Amino acid sequence: MQIAANVGVQRQLQNLKNDATPAYGAGSSNDWQLHVEGALGEMALAKHLGIYWDGKGQMRAPDVGNVDVRTSNRNSARLIIHNSDPDDRFFFLLIGGNGRYRCAGGVYGRDGKRDEFWTDPAGGRPAYFVPQNKLGVING
């Protein structure tokens, strides 16, 4: 957990250095938390799938092996897929926080980009929000 938390801190420091702003209109009030939880989620998924996670990451590259992970602390969270997300990449949803997560499942980008999932719950940030009951379950 300490390694993943440090990765999240390094990501936020890099964003501050580069004067980067959050993607898709997300505010910046919890940038530190989002980067740390995101890195913790990536490491948790890597362990779940039995894949080595080096934590380096590159913009727009897969998070873990050849898949992406989205992490939320809300039990009712839906998997968010953006128009710009690759259709042929698999996206996992992890639910939890502070190093304890459950894998709710996932979908390929193309399967999550369905009109029925398009919504704008935050206002001004529309995307595809795939309900957990529509996610496939893949075990490592």
Secondary structure, 3 states (H helix, E strand, C coil): CHHHHHHHHHHHHHHHHCCCCCHHHCCCCCHHHHHHHHHHHHHHHHHHHCCCCCCCCCCCCCCECCEEEEEECCCCCCEEECCCCCCCCEEEEEEEECCEEEEEEEEEHHHHCCHHHEECCCCCCCEEEECHHHCECCCC
